[in-house]
Amino acid sequence: MAALSEKDAAAYLDARPRYPIDWYKKIAERTQDHKFAWDVGTGNGQAAIGLVEHYENVVATDINEAQLKRAIKHSRISYHHTPKNMSEDEMVALIGGENSMDLIVAAQAVHFFDLTTFYNVAKRVLRKDGGLIAIWVYNDIIISPEIDPIMKSLVDSTLPFRTPIMNLAFDSYKTLPFPFESIGMGSEGEPVRLDIPHKLSLKGFIGFLKSWQPAMKAKEQGVELVDEDLITKFEEAWGDENQVKDVYYKAHMIVGKIPEMRSESDKVSEDSNKDNLLQTDVGRKQERRQPSDDENRQSKKQNTSEDEAC
Ligand SMILES: C[S@@+](CC[C@H](N)C(=O)[O-])C[C@H]1O[C@@H](n2cnc3c(N)ncnc32)[C@H](O)[C@@H]1O
């Protein structure tokens, strides 16, 4: 996150939602064991704190040391800095070793990662028997019929300034590769839609807008999207400035497990089924689009920008 004043940073935190506690419960019910969880891209540790209710030990990592210094402390959460140049082997060892994690969570974070590295590490540390990986993103806020259309125009105006990272998030993870097997809670290309309820003050909302990454990107290019006129419009649409509103964020989640090893005969039969499917519309829809070499290169280049990271 680009540097914010203490006041703006507090307002920004006020606007950021807490993930519903039943999310952790529902996911934890589906993992076989509850010894170790890894919260990757932990930020201030809010998901780690949710996970520690269900797992004996939580390892929480982040590329940004400054974020970790502000993270919420807990005796069963160990926070670790994972710098950009850390090797996959070092990362696997730091997190807990091969086949060790019952659950991996990346909350509002995976779109920042070098996906090849992350998925390589995830596949190594995730338990083959009963381990799960869950990723989620929120990308839209529903406040009131007066405010939502103004927000929509603002969101639309960010289009020319969005980075590929932002596009993955704006796209609700529908175009994000997710090479894990579905357990019925979303799948690659088809995340599940969830709501995150939140109480929001006008001050928190304005603070959020001022530090909102798409608007910051526009500002870097000399375009002020969140100007005083727009803020006045939002203030008028809000009504009583002291009113704290019940709002919700639209979130999107995918949970998966390590794909099961298939025998050669399974593969042959699956391939012939796939050929049959390809001859139908359903089959065409189910064919996964693989990223081109160019896209892979771009995705590597775009990732892990600490400035952009929160
Ligand atoms: C939007 S914040 C989300 C923080 C937290 N998970 C939450 O939900 O509140 C994204 C976090 O991902 C971290 N991050 C970005 N790239 C990373 C990487 N390659 N490895 C680990 N963490 C990364 C950022 O530093 C930041 O703390």
The ligand as an SDF file (V2000), in Angstrom:
LIG
                    3D

 27 29  0  0  0  0  0  0  0  0999 V2000
   -4.8120   -7.2530    0.1620 C   0  0  0  0  0  0  0  0  0  0  0  0
   -3.6460   -7.8270    1.2910 S   0  0  0  0  0  0  0  0  0  0  0  0
   -4.5760   -9.1080    2.0990 C   0  0  0  0  0  0  0  0  0  0  0  0
   -4.1080   -9.3550    3.4860 C   0  0  0  0  0  0  0  0  0  0  0  0
   -4.9010  -10.3900    4.2910 C   0  0  0  0  0  0  0  0  0  0  0  0
   -4.7860  -11.7140    3.7310 N   0  0  0  0  0  0  0  0  0  0  0  0
   -6.3360   -9.9870    4.4130 C   0  0  0  0  0  0  0  0  0  0  0  0
   -7.1880  -10.6560    3.8410 O   0  0  0  0  0  0  0  0  0  0  0  0
   -6.6280   -9.0110    5.0910 O   0  0  0  0  0  0  0  0  0  0  0  0
   -2.5090   -8.7810    0.2720 C   0  0  0  0  0  0  0  0  0  0  0  0
   -1.2820   -9.2810    1.0150 C   0  0  0  0  0  0  0  0  0  0  0  0
   -0.5130  -10.1290    0.1740 O   0  0  0  0  0  0  0  0  0  0  0  0
    0.8580   -9.8770    0.4170 C   0  0  0  0  0  0  0  0  0  0  0  0
    1.6340  -10.3650   -0.7180 N   0  0  0  0  0  0  0  0  0  0  0  0
    1.7250   -9.8530   -1.9710 C   0  0  0  0  0  0  0  0  0  0  0  0
    2.5400  -10.6180   -2.7380 N   0  0  0  0  0  0  0  0  0  0  0  0
    2.9610  -11.6330   -1.9560 C   0  0  0  0  0  0  0  0  0  0  0  0
    3.7790  -12.7840   -2.1740 C   0  0  0  0  0  0  0  0  0  0  0  0
    4.3310  -13.0330   -3.3460 N   0  0  0  0  0  0  0  0  0  0  0  0
    4.0040  -13.6130   -1.1410 N   0  0  0  0  0  0  0  0  0  0  0  0
    3.4350  -13.3860    0.0720 C   0  0  0  0  0  0  0  0  0  0  0  0
    2.6300  -12.3410    0.3340 N   0  0  0  0  0  0  0  0  0  0  0  0
    2.3830  -11.4750   -0.6620 C   0  0  0  0  0  0  0  0  0  0  0  0
    0.9050   -8.3750    0.6140 C   0  0  0  0  0  0  0  0  0  0  0  0
    2.0770   -7.9210    1.2290 O   0  0  0  0  0  0  0  0  0  0  0  0
   -0.3470   -8.1440    1.4410 C   0  0  0  0  0  0  0  0  0  0  0  0
   -0.0950   -8.2240    2.8140 O   0  0  0  0  0  0  0  0  0  0  0  0
  1  2  1  0
  2  3  1  0
  2 10  1  0
  3  4  1  0
  4  5  1  0
  5  6  1  0
  5  7  1  0
  7  8  2  0
  7  9  1  0
 10 11  1  0
 11 12  1  0
 11 26  1  0
 12 13  1  0
 13 14  1  0
 13 24  1  0
 14 15  1  0
 14 23  1  0
 15 16  2  0
 16 17  1  0
 17 18  1  0
 17 23  2  0
 18 19  1  0
 18 20  2  0
 20 21  1  0
 21 22  2  0
 22 23  1  0
 24 25  1  0
 24 26  1  0
 26 27  1  0
M  CHG  2   2   1   9  -1
M  END
$$$$
